[in-house]
Amino acid sequence: MVMSEKLIQLRVEEDVKDKADAIFKAQGLTTQSAIKMFLTQVAHTGESPFDHLFKN
């Protein structure tokens, strides 16, 4: 089964991206792969790490 993909683009401050890139690189990840892992985890669990930060 071939899964289609969607392109996500976002803007973030340069220093934030640079710092995040360095952290992920130290973990053997790219920022792209880390974001993909984050979205996959949310989709599979139906939960977000932000669930308890905001009242619904």
N, C-alpha and C positions, 0 to 999 in steps of 0.2 A: 504494500500500500504506500503510495507516494503522498506525502503531506505537503500541502502548499504552505508557503511562508509569506509573512507580511513584513515590510520594511518599516522600522520605527526610527524616526529622527527626533532628536531633542537638542535643545540648546542648554548649555550649562557653563558657568564661569570657568575660564581657563585654568585658574589655580585649583579649583575643585576637581576638575577632570585630571589634571596632572598628579595631584595627590592620590586620587582614587586609582589611577593607572599604576602608580608606584606600589601601592598596597596590594593590588591584585597581582601584579607581576611577581612580587615576593611570594605569593601563594601559588604561583604557576598558572595564573589565569590572565585572560585579557579582560578589559572592561566589558567588551561585547559578550564574552562568554559568561561573565558574572551576572550581567543583566538578564541574559537568557535563562540562566539557572534560577534567578529570583522569580521571573515571570512563570517559569515552569512549575516551581514549587507552589506559588500562589494558585495557579490553575489546578494543580493536582490535589491540593489540600482544601481549597475553598477558603483559605484563611490568609490574611495579610499580617505582617508584623506590625501594622499600624492599626489593627482592629481595636485595640484597647486604648488608643490615644485619643480617639474621637468618639463622641456619643452619637448614636444613630437615632 
